[in-house]
Amino acid sequence: MAEIKSICVFCGSSSAVAETHKDAARRFGAILAENGVRLIYGGGRVGLMGLVADGAAQAGGEVIGVIPDFLERIEVGNREISELVVTDSMHARKAKMYELADAFVTLPGGLGSLDETFEVITWTQLKLSAKPFVVVNIDGYWQPLLALIDHVIAAGFARPANRDILQVVDDVEAVLPALRAIQRAPDIDQRQRI
């Protein structure tokens, strides 16, 4: 597998969350910067998104935010990062984040994080993507999601191998070792992906 130089992080835009989630977001941003890994994220200054970007930027890392124009007006796009890419739609945002990333990480988040996570899982299942994916299950936050995926498999709606698309770790310090351990085939040509 090629070296991971850019990681796209999916996470929440809410600040009304547990301090452990906030601390983990800041710390993960710093870990990326300390390891020379570029952060790709949703481009906002709010919630865990803003904190992961702050953590990376304060540690001297490169941070690229990708935000659709309508969300930039609502969430106030983060202009204190290396680059802010403004797209014309949510679909264009996700495609751009995918294009820029070598791997994906999901921290605690809400419906938007679920949407982003499931889209990449689906692309991987369909062999449109081979980029590694790690879910950070801080304080067991994603346990209900993991149980749902197991239920879908048990009910016959997905193959057991689909569970392996997501690697799960309990803290942000375990993310980079987990990503480096994942071996997948080279990614599909971008023209075939979408």
C-alpha positions in Angstrom: 0.0 0.0 0.0 1.2 3.5 -0.8 2.3 5.8 2.1 -0.5 7.6 3.7 0.2 11.3 3.2 -3.4 12.7 3.6 -6.2 11.6 5.9 -9.8 12.7 5.6 -11.5 13.0 9.0 -15.3 12.8 9.3 -16.5 14.2 12.6 -19.3 16.3 14.2 -19.9 20.0 13.9 -21.5 20.3 17.3 -19.7 21.7 20.4 -22.3 20.4 22.8 -20.5 17.1 23.2 -18.4 15.3 25.8 -15.0 16.8 26.6 -13.3 13.4 25.9 -14.5 13.8 22.2 -13.2 17.4 22.1 -9.9 16.4 23.5 -9.6 13.5 21.1 -10.3 15.7 18.1 -7.6 18.2 19.1 -5.1 15.4 19.9 -5.8 13.7 16.6 -5.1 16.8 14.6 -1.8 17.2 16.5 -0.9 13.6 15.9 -1.4 14.0 12.1 0.8 17.1 12.1 3.5 15.5 14.2 3.6 12.6 11.7 3.6 14.8 8.6 0.2 13.8 7.5 -2.1 16.4 5.9 -5.6 16.8 7.3 -8.5 16.8 4.9 -11.8 17.7 6.7 -15.2 19.4 6.3 -13.8 23.0 6.4 -15.8 24.4 9.3 -14.6 26.2 12.4 -17.2 24.7 14.7 -17.5 21.5 16.8 -15.0 18.7 16.5 -14.3 19.7 12.9 -12.9 23.0 14.1 -11.0 21.3 17.0 -9.3 18.7 14.8 -8.2 21.5 12.4 -7.0 23.6 15.3 -5.0 20.7 16.7 -3.3 20.1 13.4 -2.7 23.8 12.6 -1.3 24.6 16.0 1.2 21.7 15.7 2.4 23.0 12.3 0.4 20.7 10.1 -1.1 21.2 6.7 -4.9 21.5 6.8 -7.2 21.5 3.8 -10.9 22.2 4.5 -13.6 21.4 1.9 -16.9 23.0 2.4 -20.0 23.7 0.2 -20.8 27.4 -0.3 -24.1 27.2 1.6 -22.4 25.7 4.6 -19.6 28.2 4.5 -22.2 30.9 5.2 -23.8 28.9 8.0 -20.7 27.4 9.7 -18.3 30.1 8.8 -15.6 28.4 6.8 -12.3 28.2 8.5 -10.0 30.8 6.9 -7.1 30.1 9.4 -6.0 26.9 7.7 -3.7 26.1 4.8 -6.4 26.0 2.2 -10.2 26.2 2.1 -11.8 24.7 -0.9 -15.4 25.9 -1.5 -17.6 23.6 -3.6 -21.1 24.1 -5.1 -22.7 21.1 -3.4 -22.4 18.4 -0.8 -21.8 15.8 -3.5 -18.9 17.9 -4.9 -17.5 18.3 -1.3 -17.5 14.5 -0.7 -15.9 13.8 -4.1 -13.2 16.4 -3.5 -12.4 15.1 0.0 -12.2 11.6 -1.4 -9.9 12.7 -4.2 -7.5 14.5 -1.7 -7.4 11.6 0.9 -5.3 8.5 1.0 -7.3 7.1 4.0 -10.4 8.0 6.1 -11.0 8.3 9.8 -14.4 8.8 11.5 -14.4 10.4 15.0 -17.7 10.9 16.9 -20.2 12.8 14.9 -23.8 13.1 13.8 -25.9 12.5 10.7 -23.4 14.1 8.3 -20.6 12.0 9.6 -22.8 8.9 9.2 -23.6 9.9 5.6 -19.9 10.4 4.8 -18.9 7.2 6.5 -21.5 5.1 4.8 -20.7 6.5 1.4 -17.1 5.5 1.6 -18.0 2.1 3.1 -20.4 1.5 0.2 -17.7 2.6 -2.4 -15.4 0.1 -0.8 -18.0 -2.7 -0.8 -18.6 -2.1 -4.5 -14.8 -2.1 -5.1 -14.9 1.6 -6.2 -12.4 2.4 -3.4 -9.6 0.6 -1.8 -8.6 3.4 0.6 -8.3 2.3 4.3 -10.9 3.3 6.8 -10.7 3.5 10.6 -13.5 4.3 13.1 -12.4 5.8 16.4 -14.8 4.4 19.0 -14.1 6.9 21.8 -15.9 5.9 25.0 -17.9 3.4 23.0 -19.6 6.1 21.0 -19.9 4.0 17.8 -21.0 0.8 19.5 -24.6 1.2 18.3 -23.4 1.7 14.7 -21.2 -1.4 14.9 -24.1 -3.4 16.3 -26.3 -2.2 13.5 -23.7 -3.3 10.9 -23.5 -6.7 12.6 -27.3 -6.9 12.6 -27.4 -6.1 8.8 -24.9 -8.9 8.2 -26.7 -11.4 10.5 -30.0 -10.6 8.6 -28.3 -11.5 5.3 -28.3 -8.0 3.8 -24.5 -7.7 3.7 -21.7 -10.2 3.5 -19.6 -10.9 6.7 -16.5 -9.6 4.8 -18.2 -6.1 4.7 -17.6 -5.8 8.4 -13.8 -5.8 7.7 -14.1 -2.6 5.7 -14.1 -0.7 9.0 -11.2 -1.1 11.3 -12.2 0.0 14.8 -9.9 1.5 17.4 -10.7 2.9 20.8 -8.4 6.0 20.8 -6.8 8.4 18.4 -3.2 7.2 19.2 -4.1 3.8 17.6 -5.3 5.3 14.3 -2.1 5.6 12.3 -0.8 2.2 13.3 -4.1 0.7 12.3 -4.2 2.5 8.9 -0.6 1.4 8.2 -1.5 -2.2 8.9 -4.4 -2.3 6.5 -3.4 -3.9 3.1 -5.8 -3.3 0.2 -5.4 -3.4 -3.5 -4.5 -0.2 -5.3 -7.4 2.2 -5.7 -9.6 2.1 -8.7 -9.1 4.7 -11.4 -11.0 7.9 -10.4 -12.9 7.9 -13.7 -14.5 4.6 -12.8 -15.3 5.6 -9.2 -18.2 8.0 -9.7 
